[in-house]
Amino acid sequence: MKYTAFFGLLFLILQGCSHTATVVDRDSHNTDESTAYSTIFYIHADSDYLFHDADGIARKADEKALASALKIAEEANRGEVFIIHQKPRRSFLWLIPRRNSDVYYFRNGSLQQQIKYRYENTSQSFLEKEAELYRHLSSASHNSEQQRYFFYFGHEIPAANGTGYHRSRPDTDVSFSTLTSGLKMFLDGEDDRFNLITLSTCSNGSPLIASHLLPVTNYLLASPQNLHLSYMDVEGLLMLEDNPTGAPAEIAREIAMQSFQRLSDDVRTEVTLSVYDMSELRYYLDDLTEIVNEHEKLNQPNMYRDNRDCAEIERFDLNAFTRGVETWYRPAAFGRRASTTGHSGWGCKID
């Protein structure tokens, strides 16, 4: 009996040495079967994502986002959907690292593969392991005609010094620069870009993050202010089922409008969503980021406070710096900004 227990433990240890394990693998799927578009959902769950819904019921925001992504994947009959659910690091008996995170790969509405994974070591950079798995599973890297969409669900991404973003891997730097570097790993060379990146996070509709993402996406959808962990609705992506070559700007607007309507119904605080056309931003983004950097250097604002409208910065030119920005805004129902009638679409740390 003791030998059985020993060899059982040895098996678990050896299994734990593997960084990935396949849960679902449909041998019958045809990798040559064409898809019209490709979508990546990255859902960060290695932090506190507990919230209470309108009925006061405690829920986990990452699980809500996962359910929405899975629903989209099952209805994407003409697309390829890659879902990453990045969860906290866990160990068996405090010794054996477990593969706790999940990757789901859907093709034309059908789950083809599900892989459980863990990071190999703490030195791996942000999104490095996920990009590796994506490139292993996805056919998008071999089809330059596909539109490509990236949805990020998580807490606010800090501008810099982003250690501690992962609770179980606190040494991993998550910041504007590492996000951009990680996104590039999903692309095929310097000239490849996403059609749309959506940041379902608080306060990441800012000039500084847009400047970082300028080389990797044609459009950006983000909130300049707080999303209250009420994640964006993503059903608008399914417009590609009827028109797979449809304009990503229209997809972004549909997602923004649906999300704005639901948020406006559910919360009484400010609601702000913006779609940024990078082809327009590139003409003035350097000037805008210089103004923002000078403001932060001079005023030393608290980087942990909620964003405010960048238009409050003295040198902000409302006419020049809103080109290519489409904004949906509703002021708070109470407080000193309840009478505000508009928003520039840009969020900044003011004081």
N, C-alpha and C positions, 0 to 999 in steps of 0.2 A: 504493500500500500504506500509506504513512504517513497518508493521509487516512482510509482505512478504520479504522486504529487510533485516529486522533483522534476520529472520530465514534462509534466504539465506546466510548471512554472518556467522551465527552460524554453518551452514552445512559445509562451507568452512574451518572454524576453526577446526571443529571436523575431517574433512577429512585430514587436515594438520597434525593432531596429529599422523596419521599412517605413519610409516617409509617406507612402500612399497605399491605399487598399481599394480595390474595385468592388463596389456594392452591386451595381447593375451594369451589365455589358451585353447589349443585344447583338449577337454575332450576325444576325440576319440583316442588319441595317446596311443600306447601300450608301457608302460615303461619296459615290459619284452623283447621287441624286441632288439636283440643283436646289439652291435656296436663293431667294431674291434679296434678302437683307440679313444682317448679323447684329445681334444685340448682346451686350455684356451688362449684367447686373452685379455690382459689388456691394454686399451688405455687411457692414462692420458690426460685430456683436461683442467685441472684447472690451466692454465698458458698461456703464449703467444705462439701460434703455427702458426702464420701467416707467410707465405712465398710466394715467387713469382716463378712460374714455368718457363720453358724454353721460353715460349711465353710472359713472363712478366705479367701474370695474377695472381692476389692475390688469394691465396687459404689457407685453414686451414689444417695443416698437420694431425691433429687428425681425421678430416673427411675423408681425403684420406686413412688413415689407417683403419678407420671403413669400408669404401667401399671395401677395399681389403679383410678384414676379413669376411664381409658378403658374398662376392663372393665365398670365400673358403667354408664357411658354407653351401651354397646352392649346392656346387658341391661335398661335402663330403658325398657321398651316403652310405658309410660304417662306418662313424664316428660320434662322438658326439662332438659338438662345442659349447663352452660357451664364449660369447663375453661380456666384461665389458667396457662400455664407461663412464668413471668417469669424470663428468663435474662440473663446479663451483656451489657452493651453491647459491641458489636464494630464494627470499621471495616474497610473495604476499602482496602488500601494506606495505612492509617493516616489516611486523609483522608475517605472516604465512609462515613457511618454506615449500618450494616446493620440491617435489620429482623430481629432475632434471636429475639424472644419469640413465643410462639404462643397463639392462642385457638382452641378447638374448640367448635363449637356443635352439639349433638346434639338431635334431636327424635324422641321415640318410638323410640329405639334406633338411629336412623340419622343419620350425620354429614351435616349440612346445609351448614355452612360452616367453613372453616379460614382464619384470617387470621394473617399474620405482621405484627408491629408493633414499633415502638420509641417511646420517649418523645420528644416534640417538643423539649423543652428541659429543663434541669436544675431549672427553677423549678416544674415540675409536682409537685403534692403526692402523697403516698403513696396508691396505688390510684386516683388521678384518671383516668389513661388507661384503666385496666382497666374502671372503672365506665362510662366513656364508650362503650367498645366493647360492654359488656354491654347497655346501654340501646339501642344501635343494633341489636343482633341479637335480643335476647330479647323474647318476648311477655309475660313475667311482669308487666311494669309495667302491662299492660292487663287483667289478670285478678286481681282482688283475692281470689278464692276459692281460689287455689292456695296450698298450703303452700310455704314457702321455707326452704331450708337453705343454710348457708355453711360450707365446710370450708377451714381455713387450715393449710397445711403449711409449716413452716420452723423456723428457730432461735427461741430464746426472744425474745419481744418485750420490749424494755426499758421500764421505767416512764416514763422521761424521757430527754432528751438522746440520742436514738436515731440520731444521725448515724453513718455508717459501717456501718450494717446492710447496705446495698447496697455491694458492693465496687466496682462500676463507676459508681455514682452516690452517692458517700459523703456528699454534702451533703443528701441526702433524709432528712428526719427520720422515723424509724419508732419510734413510741412508743404508749403506751396512748391518748393523746388523738388522734394522727393516725390510728391504726387505727379508732377510733370515727368520726372525721370521714369517713374513706374508706368505711367500711361504710354510712354514711348516704347516700352517693352512689348506692348500689345500690337504695335504697328510694324509695318514693313519698310523700314528705312526712313531717312530724314524727310522725304517728300510725301509720305503717307500721313493722312489725317483722319480723325473721326468727323462724321457729318454733324453730330451733335453730342455734346457732353452735358449731362444734367447732374447738378449737385443738389441732392436732397439733404441739405445741411443748413444749419443756422449761419447767417452772416457771411456767406462766401460769395455774394454778388458784389465784389469789390474790384477797384482798378488794379490792385496788386496781384490778385490771383488771375485776373483776366490777362494781365501782361505775361504771366508765366505760361498760361494755357494757349496763348496766341499761336504758337507753332504747331499745336496738336489737334485743333478742332476748328471747324468752320462756324459753328454756333455754340453758344453756351447758354444754359438756362439755370438760374440760381436765384436765391433770395438775398437781397442786401441786408435783411434783418432776421428776426427770429421766426423759425418755423414751428416752434413748440413741439417738436418731434411728431407733428402730424404730417407724415411724409406725403410727398407729391403723388397725385394720381398719375398712373402711367398708361391708362387705357388708350390714350391718343396714339400710342405707338402702332396700334392695330390698324390705323389708317393705311399703313403700308400693305396690308393684305389686299386692299382694292387697288392701290396704286403704288407698287413697289419702287417706282422711280420718283415718287412724290418729293416735293421740296422739304428738306429738314426744317426749314423755318416754319412751315405750316404744322409739322408735327410738334415742334416746340411750342407754338402758339396754342395748339389744342390742349396740350398737357398743362400749360400755364393757366389757361382759362378754366379748365375743369378743376384744377387744384385751387385756384383763387376762389371759385364759387364755393367749394366745400369748406375751405378755411374761413371764408367770410361768414358762413353759416354757423361754424363751430366755435369760433373764438371771438373775443371782444377787444383784443389788442390789435396793434397794427398788422396789416397783411400786405406784403410787398413781394412781387415776383417780377423778374426781368429776363428778357431774351436779348442776348447780345450777338450782333452780327459782326464777326471778327474782321470781315473784309472792310467794314467801315471804321472799326475801332483802331485799326493799325495806323491810320493817318494821324491820330492824336493821343494814343495811349501813352507814349513816352512823356509827352508834356503833362498829362494828367497824373501819372505816377510820380513825376518829379515834384509836383505841387503837394501830393499826399505825403511823400517822404519828407519834404521840408516841414510840413505841418506837424508830423509826428516827431521830428527831431527837435523842433522849437517848443512844442507843447507837452511832449512826453505823456500822451494819453494812456489811460489804463487799458491795456490790450485785452483784458478779460471782461470789459464792459460790453453791453450790446452796441451794435453799430447804430449810427445816426446817418442822416442824409448827408452825402459829401457836399451837397450844395451849401451847407453851413460853413464850409471853409471859405475864407474871404476871397481867395483868388480863383475859385471855381467859376468857370464860364458856362452857364446853363445852356446856351445855344450851341457852343462848340462841343461840349463834352456829353451831349445826349444823342448825337448822331449815331444811328445804328443800334439804339437802345429802345426797346418797347417794354413799357412797364404797366403792371396792374397794381393799383394801390388803393387801399381803404384805410383811413385813419382809425386810431383807437377810439373806442366808445367813451373813454374817460381819460383824464390826465391833461398835461399841459400841451400835448400835440393833437388833442382831439379835434381841433378846428382846422388842422392842416388839410389843404386841398389837393396837394400833388407831391410827387417825389421824383428826383432826378433819375432813379433807377440804380444809383451807386451807393454803397454803404461804406462808411469810414469810421475809424475810431477818432472821436472828436475831443473828448476830455477825460 
